[in-house]
């Protein structure tokens, strides 16, 4: 096991290797997912006033944007826009 690279662990669990703030953001989005779930597509959710809500729990605007990009890059988050609403799907 000592010869295992971090990449082999990332294949098993894409959360491995992400920064702590990004992991906190992922967990916060999990909470919002339960509260703001779409009735037609339960795996998708929107977050009204996303940035102010996340800033209340300690995220800066930069940390939010960086975390969203990192989650998308790790294929842990999908985003789509419909009728001026951002919809999110966590994997």
Order of alpha helices (4+ residues) and beta strands (2+ residues): alpha-alpha-beta-alpha-alpha-beta-beta
